[in-house]
Amino acid sequence: DLSLRTLSTELEVSKNRLFIGQVEWRVGSRVKPVPPLKVMDDQLSEPNAWNHNQSGPLFT
């Protein structure tokens, strides 16, 4: 009984992981109006660019 419960729990966890991955991918592809090159340039020209981006309008 215990091993069966463990198996079903692991199945639930992996299903949740898959779901979370899909959601993250969907959100990530929706929130990418800025081309990666532009982001790289910003990070190179400003050391705190990532911190500013995180507190910017993208994440509110």
N, CA, C and O atoms as a Maestro MAE file, in Angstrom:
{
 s_m_m2io_version
 :::
 2.0.0
}

f_m_ct {
 s_m_title
 :::
 protein
 m_atom[240] {
  # First column is atom index #
  i_m_mmod_type
  r_m_x_coord
  r_m_y_coord
  r_m_z_coord
  i_m_residue_number
  s_m_chain_name
  s_m_pdb_residue_name
  s_m_pdb_atom_name
  i_m_atomic_number
  :::
  1 25 0.847 -1.203 0.000 1 A "ASP " " N  " 7
  2 3 0.000 0.000 0.000 1 A "ASP " " CA " 6
  3 2 0.878 1.247 0.000 1 A "ASP " " C  " 6
  4 15 0.602 2.227 -0.693 1 A "ASP " " O  " 8
  5 25 1.943 1.182 0.797 2 A "LEU " " N  " 7
  6 3 2.828 2.339 0.909 2 A "LEU " " CA " 6
  7 2 3.522 2.625 -0.417 2 A "LEU " " C  " 6
  8 15 3.620 3.777 -0.840 2 A "LEU " " O  " 8
  9 25 4.011 1.552 -1.077 3 A "SER " " N  " 7
  10 3 4.726 1.753 -2.338 3 A "SER " " CA " 6
  11 2 3.780 2.287 -3.410 3 A "SER " " C  " 6
  12 15 4.177 3.098 -4.247 3 A "SER " " O  " 8
  13 25 2.536 1.833 -3.383 4 A "LEU " " N  " 7
  14 3 1.551 2.307 -4.351 4 A "LEU " " CA " 6
  15 2 1.281 3.790 -4.138 4 A "LEU " " C  " 6
  16 15 1.176 4.557 -5.095 4 A "LEU " " O  " 8
  17 25 1.169 4.184 -2.869 5 A "ARG " " N  " 7
  18 3 0.915 5.586 -2.558 5 A "ARG " " CA " 6
  19 2 2.103 6.445 -3.005 5 A "ARG " " C  " 6
  20 15 1.924 7.535 -3.548 5 A "ARG " " O  " 8
  21 25 3.312 5.939 -2.768 6 A "THR " " N  " 7
  22 3 4.509 6.669 -3.175 6 A "THR " " CA " 6
  23 2 4.531 6.852 -4.684 6 A "THR " " C  " 6
  24 15 4.869 7.921 -5.192 6 A "THR " " O  " 8
  25 25 4.161 5.781 -5.394 7 A "LEU " " N  " 7
  26 3 4.169 5.836 -6.855 7 A "LEU " " CA " 6
  27 2 3.184 6.889 -7.355 7 A "LEU " " C  " 6
  28 15 3.509 7.684 -8.237 7 A "LEU " " O  " 8
  29 25 1.974 6.887 -6.783 8 A "SER " " N  " 7
  30 3 0.971 7.855 -7.228 8 A "SER " " CA " 6
  31 2 1.392 9.273 -6.870 8 A "SER " " C  " 6
  32 15 1.106 10.214 -7.609 8 A "SER " " O  " 8
  33 25 2.074 9.426 -5.730 9 A "THR " " N  " 7
  34 3 2.568 10.749 -5.342 9 A "THR " " CA " 6
  35 2 3.607 11.239 -6.337 9 A "THR " " C  " 6
  36 15 3.577 12.395 -6.759 9 A "THR " " O  " 8
  37 25 4.532 10.350 -6.713 10 A "GLU " " N  " 7
  38 3 5.558 10.731 -7.679 10 A "GLU " " CA " 6
  39 2 4.930 11.086 -9.019 10 A "GLU " " C  " 6
  40 15 5.389 11.994 -9.711 10 A "GLU " " O  " 8
  41 25 3.874 10.358 -9.377 11 A "LEU " " N  " 7
  42 3 3.178 10.640 -10.628 11 A "LEU " " CA " 6
  43 2 2.563 12.035 -10.575 11 A "LEU " " C  " 6
  44 15 2.654 12.802 -11.533 11 A "LEU " " O  " 8
  45 25 1.934 12.353 -9.443 12 A "GLU " " N  " 7
  46 3 1.351 13.686 -9.262 12 A "GLU " " CA " 6
  47 2 2.416 14.767 -9.389 12 A "GLU " " C  " 6
  48 15 2.223 15.772 -10.073 12 A "GLU " " O  " 8
  49 25 3.548 14.543 -8.716 13 A "VAL " " N  " 7
  50 3 4.622 15.536 -8.734 13 A "VAL " " CA " 6
  51 2 5.113 15.764 -10.155 13 A "VAL " " C  " 6
  52 15 5.303 16.906 -10.574 13 A "VAL " " O  " 8
  53 25 5.320 14.668 -10.905 14 A "SER " " N  " 7
  54 3 5.833 14.825 -12.265 14 A "SER " " CA " 6
  55 2 4.789 15.490 -13.159 14 A "SER " " C  " 6
  56 15 5.135 16.259 -14.056 14 A "SER " " O  " 8
  57 25 3.512 15.194 -12.914 15 A "LYS " " N  " 7
  58 3 2.465 15.866 -13.690 15 A "LYS " " CA " 6
  59 2 2.472 17.361 -13.403 15 A "LYS " " C  " 6
  60 15 2.347 18.181 -14.312 15 A "LYS " " O  " 8
  61 25 2.621 17.707 -12.107 16 A "ASN " " N  " 7
  62 3 2.662 19.117 -11.731 16 A "ASN " " CA " 6
  63 2 3.863 19.810 -12.355 16 A "ASN " " C  " 6
  64 15 3.756 20.938 -12.837 16 A "ASN " " O  " 8
  65 25 5.017 19.127 -12.345 17 A "ARG " " N  " 7
  66 3 6.215 19.709 -12.945 17 A "ARG " " CA " 6
  67 2 5.987 19.996 -14.420 17 A "ARG " " C  " 6
  68 15 6.354 21.056 -14.927 17 A "ARG " " O  " 8
  69 25 5.374 19.029 -15.100 18 A "LEU " " N  " 7
  70 3 5.105 19.195 -16.524 18 A "LEU " " CA " 6
  71 2 4.179 20.383 -16.745 18 A "LEU " " C  " 6
  72 15 4.397 21.196 -17.643 18 A "LEU " " O  " 8
  73 25 3.143 20.474 -15.915 19 A "PHE " " N  " 7
  74 3 2.184 21.569 -16.038 19 A "PHE " " CA " 6
  75 2 2.864 22.909 -15.803 19 A "PHE " " C  " 6
  76 15 2.668 23.860 -16.559 19 A "PHE " " O  " 8
  77 25 3.671 22.973 -14.739 20 A "ILE " " N  " 7
  78 3 4.385 24.216 -14.436 20 A "ILE " " CA " 6
  79 2 5.297 24.596 -15.590 20 A "ILE " " C  " 6
  80 15 5.377 25.765 -15.967 20 A "ILE " " O  " 8
  81 25 5.989 23.602 -16.153 21 A "GLY " " N  " 7
  82 3 6.872 23.865 -17.289 21 A "GLY " " CA " 6
  83 2 6.100 24.437 -18.466 21 A "GLY " " C  " 6
  84 15 6.562 25.369 -19.125 21 A "GLY " " O  " 8
  85 25 4.918 23.875 -18.733 22 A "GLN " " N  " 7
  86 3 4.111 24.366 -19.846 22 A "GLN " " CA " 6
  87 2 3.660 25.801 -19.595 22 A "GLN " " C  " 6
  88 15 3.699 26.642 -20.493 22 A "GLN " " O  " 8
  89 25 3.234 26.066 -18.366 23 A "VAL " " N  " 7
  90 3 2.783 27.417 -18.024 23 A "VAL " " CA " 6
  91 2 3.929 28.410 -18.173 23 A "VAL " " C  " 6
  92 15 3.770 29.475 -18.769 23 A "VAL " " O  " 8
  93 25 5.104 28.043 -17.614 24 A "GLU " " N  " 7
  94 3 6.263 28.926 -17.713 24 A "GLU " " CA " 6
  95 2 6.619 29.185 -19.170 24 A "GLU " " C  " 6
  96 15 6.949 30.310 -19.547 24 A "GLU " " O  " 8
  97 25 6.549 28.128 -19.993 25 A "TRP " " N  " 7
  98 3 6.898 28.292 -21.400 25 A "TRP " " CA " 6
  99 2 5.901 29.232 -22.073 25 A "TRP " " C  " 6
  100 15 6.286 30.107 -22.849 25 A "TRP " " O  " 8
  101 25 4.614 29.044 -21.769 26 A "ARG " " N  " 7
  102 3 3.589 29.897 -22.369 26 A "ARG " " CA " 6
  103 2 3.783 31.344 -21.943 26 A "ARG " " C  " 6
  104 15 3.758 32.255 -22.770 26 A "ARG " " O  " 8
  105 25 3.976 31.546 -20.652 27 A "VAL " " N  " 7
  106 3 4.184 32.900 -20.140 27 A "VAL " " CA " 6
  107 2 5.448 33.494 -20.744 27 A "VAL " " C  " 6
  108 15 5.459 34.649 -21.172 27 A "VAL " " O  " 8
  109 25 6.521 32.692 -20.775 28 A "GLY " " N  " 7
  110 3 7.795 33.172 -21.302 28 A "GLY " " CA " 6
  111 2 7.685 33.595 -22.752 28 A "GLY " " C  " 6
  112 15 8.254 34.614 -23.145 28 A "GLY " " O  " 8
  113 25 6.949 32.814 -23.567 29 A "SER " " N  " 7
  114 3 6.851 33.148 -24.982 29 A "SER " " CA " 6
  115 2 5.926 34.343 -25.189 29 A "SER " " C  " 6
  116 15 6.031 35.048 -26.193 29 A "SER " " O  " 8
  117 25 5.017 34.570 -24.235 30 A "ARG " " N  " 7
  118 3 4.118 35.716 -24.374 30 A "ARG " " CA " 6
  119 2 4.821 37.000 -23.931 30 A "ARG " " C  " 6
  120 15 4.547 38.075 -24.463 30 A "ARG " " O  " 8
  121 25 5.719 36.886 -22.966 31 A "VAL " " N  " 7
  122 3 6.357 38.081 -22.405 31 A "VAL " " CA " 6
  123 2 7.739 38.281 -23.014 31 A "VAL " " C  " 6
  124 15 8.702 38.539 -22.292 31 A "VAL " " O  " 8
  125 25 7.846 38.162 -24.352 32 A "LYS " " N  " 7
  126 3 9.150 38.401 -24.959 32 A "LYS " " CA " 6
  127 2 9.050 39.332 -26.155 32 A "LYS " " C  " 6
  128 15 9.457 38.962 -27.256 32 A "LYS " " O  " 8
  129 25 8.513 40.542 -25.963 33 A "PRO " " N  " 7
  130 3 8.480 41.485 -27.078 33 A "PRO " " CA " 6
  131 2 9.865 42.039 -27.379 33 A "PRO " " C  " 6
  132 15 10.127 42.490 -28.494 33 A "PRO " " O  " 8
  133 25 10.759 42.006 -26.383 34 A "VAL " " N  " 7
  134 3 12.108 42.531 -26.564 34 A "VAL " " CA " 6
  135 2 12.994 41.446 -27.159 34 A "VAL " " C  " 6
  136 15 13.070 40.347 -26.610 34 A "VAL " " O  " 8
  137 25 13.663 41.732 -28.265 35 A "PRO " " N  " 7
  138 3 14.571 40.754 -28.862 35 A "PRO " " CA " 6
  139 2 15.729 40.445 -27.917 35 A "PRO " " C  " 6
  140 15 16.193 41.337 -27.207 35 A "PRO " " O  " 8
  141 25 16.205 39.204 -27.893 36 A "PRO " " N  " 7
  142 3 17.287 38.817 -26.980 36 A "PRO " " CA " 6
  143 2 18.531 39.685 -27.142 36 A "PRO " " C  " 6
  144 15 19.228 39.958 -26.165 36 A "PRO " " O  " 8
  145 25 18.810 40.118 -28.361 37 A "LEU " " N  " 7
  146 3 19.998 40.930 -28.595 37 A "LEU " " CA " 6
  147 2 19.921 42.230 -27.815 37 A "LEU " " C  " 6
  148 15 20.905 42.666 -27.217 37 A "LEU " " O  " 8
  149 25 18.737 42.851 -27.827 38 A "LYS " " N  " 7
  150 3 18.546 44.104 -27.098 38 A "LYS " " CA " 6
  151 2 18.812 43.890 -25.606 38 A "LYS " " C  " 6
  152 15 19.471 44.706 -24.962 38 A "LYS " " O  " 8
  153 25 18.301 42.804 -25.073 39 A "VAL " " N  " 7
  154 3 18.497 42.508 -23.657 39 A "VAL " " CA " 6
  155 2 19.982 42.339 -23.364 39 A "VAL " " C  " 6
  156 15 20.477 42.843 -22.356 39 A "VAL " " O  " 8
  157 25 20.696 41.632 -24.238 40 A "MET " " N  " 7
  158 3 22.129 41.437 -24.046 40 A "MET " " CA " 6
  159 2 22.850 42.778 -24.035 40 A "MET " " C  " 6
  160 15 23.714 43.011 -23.189 40 A "MET " " O  " 8
  161 25 22.506 43.655 -24.961 41 A "ASP " " N  " 7
  162 3 23.135 44.975 -25.013 41 A "ASP " " CA " 6
  163 2 22.889 45.734 -23.711 41 A "ASP " " C  " 6
  164 15 23.808 46.336 -23.155 41 A "ASP " " O  " 8
  165 25 21.648 45.703 -23.228 42 A "ASP " " N  " 7
  166 3 21.320 46.396 -21.982 42 A "ASP " " CA " 6
  167 2 22.155 45.863 -20.827 42 A "ASP " " C  " 6
  168 15 22.661 46.633 -20.011 42 A "ASP " " O  " 8
  169 25 22.297 44.542 -20.760 43 A "GLN " " N  " 7
  170 3 23.041 43.943 -19.653 43 A "GLN " " CA " 6
  171 2 24.519 44.293 -19.742 43 A "GLN " " C  " 6
  172 15 25.179 44.471 -18.719 43 A "GLN " " O  " 8
  173 25 25.041 44.394 -20.965 44 A "LEU " " N  " 7
  174 3 26.454 44.723 -21.121 44 A "LEU " " CA " 6
  175 2 26.706 46.181 -20.764 44 A "LEU " " C  " 6
  176 15 27.721 46.505 -20.147 44 A "LEU " " O  " 8
  177 25 25.790 47.058 -21.147 45 A "SER " " N  " 7
  178 3 26.015 48.488 -20.935 45 A "SER " " CA " 6
  179 2 25.681 48.914 -19.508 45 A "SER " " C  " 6
  180 15 26.171 49.941 -19.039 45 A "SER " " O  " 8
  181 25 24.846 48.130 -18.811 46 A "GLU " " N  " 7
  182 3 24.466 48.495 -17.446 46 A "GLU " " CA " 6
  183 2 24.527 47.274 -16.535 46 A "GLU " " C  " 6
  184 15 23.790 46.311 -16.746 46 A "GLU " " O  " 8
  185 25 25.397 47.300 -15.523 47 A "PRO " " N  " 7
  186 3 25.582 46.125 -14.662 47 A "PRO " " CA " 6
  187 2 24.329 45.729 -13.889 47 A "PRO " " C  " 6
  188 15 24.132 44.549 -13.601 47 A "PRO " " O  " 8
  189 25 23.484 46.693 -13.548 48 A "ASN " " N  " 7
  190 3 22.288 46.383 -12.765 48 A "ASN " " CA " 6
  191 2 21.043 46.250 -13.638 48 A "ASN " " C  " 6
  192 15 19.920 46.356 -13.146 48 A "ASN " " O  " 8
  193 25 21.246 46.019 -14.927 49 A "ALA " " N  " 7
  194 3 20.109 45.972 -15.846 49 A "ALA " " CA " 6
  195 2 19.108 44.892 -15.434 49 A "ALA " " C  " 6
  196 15 17.897 45.101 -15.501 49 A "ALA " " O  " 8
  197 25 19.624 43.735 -15.005 50 A "TRP " " N  " 7
  198 3 18.711 42.637 -14.671 50 A "TRP " " CA " 6
  199 2 17.830 43.010 -13.486 50 A "TRP " " C  " 6
  200 15 16.638 42.702 -13.473 50 A "TRP " " O  " 8
  201 25 18.420 43.680 -12.479 51 A "ASN " " N  " 7
  202 3 17.639 44.093 -11.317 51 A "ASN " " CA " 6
  203 2 16.560 45.094 -11.726 51 A "ASN " " C  " 6
  204 15 15.420 45.007 -11.270 51 A "ASN " " O  " 8
  205 25 16.919 46.033 -12.576 52 A "HIS " " N  " 7
  206 3 15.946 47.022 -13.040 52 A "HIS " " CA " 6
  207 2 14.829 46.343 -13.820 52 A "HIS " " C  " 6
  208 15 13.659 46.698 -13.677 52 A "HIS " " O  " 8
  209 25 15.192 45.367 -14.643 53 A "ASN " " N  " 7
  210 3 14.178 44.672 -15.429 53 A "ASN " " CA " 6
  211 2 13.206 43.919 -14.523 53 A "ASN " " C  " 6
  212 15 12.006 43.875 -14.794 53 A "ASN " " O  " 8
  213 25 13.727 43.330 -13.451 54 A "GLN " " N  " 7
  214 3 12.866 42.544 -12.575 54 A "GLN " " CA " 6
  215 2 11.862 43.425 -11.849 54 A "GLN " " C  " 6
  216 15 10.735 42.996 -11.601 54 A "GLN " " O  " 8
  217 25 12.248 44.644 -11.507 55 A "SER " " N  " 7
  218 3 11.315 45.518 -10.809 55 A "SER " " CA " 6
  219 2 10.553 46.407 -11.794 55 A "SER " " C  " 6
  220 15 9.798 47.291 -11.391 55 A "SER " " O  " 8
  221 25 10.760 46.162 -13.076 56 A "GLY " " N  " 7
  222 3 10.119 46.974 -14.104 56 A "GLY " " CA " 6
  223 2 8.684 46.562 -14.359 56 A "GLY " " C  " 6
  224 15 8.150 45.703 -13.657 56 A "GLY " " O  " 8
  225 25 8.057 47.163 -15.351 57 A "PRO " " N  " 7
  226 3 6.635 46.912 -15.642 57 A "PRO " " CA " 6
  227 2 6.383 45.481 -16.111 57 A "PRO " " C  " 6
  228 15 5.247 45.009 -16.073 57 A "PRO " " O  " 8
  229 25 7.444 44.781 -16.556 58 A "LEU " " N  " 7
  230 3 7.272 43.425 -17.066 58 A "LEU " " CA " 6
  231 2 6.832 42.471 -15.964 58 A "LEU " " C  " 6
  232 15 6.086 41.525 -16.219 58 A "LEU " " O  " 8
  233 25 7.300 42.720 -14.721 59 A "PHE " " N  " 7
  234 3 7.072 41.767 -13.644 59 A "PHE " " CA " 6
  235 2 6.010 42.221 -12.650 59 A "PHE " " C  " 6
  236 15 5.817 41.559 -11.631 59 A "PHE " " O  " 8
  237 25 5.315 43.324 -12.910 60 A "THR " " N  " 7
  238 3 4.317 43.781 -11.947 60 A "THR " " CA " 6
  239 2 2.947 43.216 -12.271 60 A "THR " " C  " 6
  240 15 1.981 43.497 -11.563 60 A "THR " " O  " 8
  :::
 }
 m_bond[239] {
  # First column is bond index #
  i_m_from
  i_m_to
  i_m_order
  :::
  1 1 2 1
  2 2 3 1
  3 3 4 2
  4 3 5 1
  5 5 6 1
  6 6 7 1
  7 7 8 2
  8 7 9 1
  9 9 10 1
  10 10 11 1
  11 11 12 2
  12 11 13 1
  13 13 14 1
  14 14 15 1
  15 15 16 2
  16 15 17 1
  17 17 18 1
  18 18 19 1
  19 19 20 2
  20 19 21 1
  21 21 22 1
  22 22 23 1
  23 23 24 2
  24 23 25 1
  25 25 26 1
  26 26 27 1
  27 27 28 2
  28 27 29 1
  29 29 30 1
  30 30 31 1
  31 31 32 2
  32 31 33 1
  33 33 34 1
  34 34 35 1
  35 35 36 2
  36 35 37 1
  37 37 38 1
  38 38 39 1
  39 39 40 2
  40 39 41 1
  41 41 42 1
  42 42 43 1
  43 43 44 2
  44 43 45 1
  45 45 46 1
  46 46 47 1
  47 47 48 2
  48 47 49 1
  49 49 50 1
  50 50 51 1
  51 51 52 2
  52 51 53 1
  53 53 54 1
  54 54 55 1
  55 55 56 2
  56 55 57 1
  57 57 58 1
  58 58 59 1
  59 59 60 2
  60 59 61 1
  61 61 62 1
  62 62 63 1
  63 63 64 2
  64 63 65 1
  65 65 66 1
  66 66 67 1
  67 67 68 2
  68 67 69 1
  69 69 70 1
  70 70 71 1
  71 71 72 2
  72 71 73 1
  73 73 74 1
  74 74 75 1
  75 75 76 2
  76 75 77 1
  77 77 78 1
  78 78 79 1
  79 79 80 2
  80 79 81 1
  81 81 82 1
  82 82 83 1
  83 83 84 2
  84 83 85 1
  85 85 86 1
  86 86 87 1
  87 87 88 2
  88 87 89 1
  89 89 90 1
  90 90 91 1
  91 91 92 2
  92 91 93 1
  93 93 94 1
  94 94 95 1
  95 95 96 2
  96 95 97 1
  97 97 98 1
  98 98 99 1
  99 99 100 2
  100 99 101 1
  101 101 102 1
  102 102 103 1
  103 103 104 2
  104 103 105 1
  105 105 106 1
  106 106 107 1
  107 107 108 2
  108 107 109 1
  109 109 110 1
  110 110 111 1
  111 111 112 2
  112 111 113 1
  113 113 114 1
  114 114 115 1
  115 115 116 2
  116 115 117 1
  117 117 118 1
  118 118 119 1
  119 119 120 2
  120 119 121 1
  121 121 122 1
  122 122 123 1
  123 123 124 2
  124 123 125 1
  125 125 126 1
  126 126 127 1
  127 127 128 2
  128 127 129 1
  129 129 130 1
  130 130 131 1
  131 131 132 2
  132 131 133 1
  133 133 134 1
  134 134 135 1
  135 135 136 2
  136 135 137 1
  137 137 138 1
  138 138 139 1
  139 139 140 2
  140 139 141 1
  141 141 142 1
  142 142 143 1
  143 143 144 2
  144 143 145 1
  145 145 146 1
  146 146 147 1
  147 147 148 2
  148 147 149 1
  149 149 150 1
  150 150 151 1
  151 151 152 2
  152 151 153 1
  153 153 154 1
  154 154 155 1
  155 155 156 2
  156 155 157 1
  157 157 158 1
  158 158 159 1
  159 159 160 2
  160 159 161 1
  161 161 162 1
  162 162 163 1
  163 163 164 2
  164 163 165 1
  165 165 166 1
  166 166 167 1
  167 167 168 2
  168 167 169 1
  169 169 170 1
  170 170 171 1
  171 171 172 2
  172 171 173 1
  173 173 174 1
  174 174 175 1
  175 175 176 2
  176 175 177 1
  177 177 178 1
  178 178 179 1
  179 179 180 2
  180 179 181 1
  181 181 182 1
  182 182 183 1
  183 183 184 2
  184 183 185 1
  185 185 186 1
  186 186 187 1
  187 187 188 2
  188 187 189 1
  189 189 190 1
  190 190 191 1
  191 191 192 2
  192 191 193 1
  193 193 194 1
  194 194 195 1
  195 195 196 2
  196 195 197 1
  197 197 198 1
  198 198 199 1
  199 199 200 2
  200 199 201 1
  201 201 202 1
  202 202 203 1
  203 203 204 2
  204 203 205 1
  205 205 206 1
  206 206 207 1
  207 207 208 2
  208 207 209 1
  209 209 210 1
  210 210 211 1
  211 211 212 2
  212 211 213 1
  213 213 214 1
  214 214 215 1
  215 215 216 2
  216 215 217 1
  217 217 218 1
  218 218 219 1
  219 219 220 2
  220 219 221 1
  221 221 222 1
  222 222 223 1
  223 223 224 2
  224 223 225 1
  225 225 226 1
  226 226 227 1
  227 227 228 2
  228 227 229 1
  229 229 230 1
  230 230 231 1
  231 231 232 2
  232 231 233 1
  233 233 234 1
  234 234 235 1
  235 235 236 2
  236 235 237 1
  237 237 238 1
  238 238 239 1
  239 239 240 2
  :::
 }
}
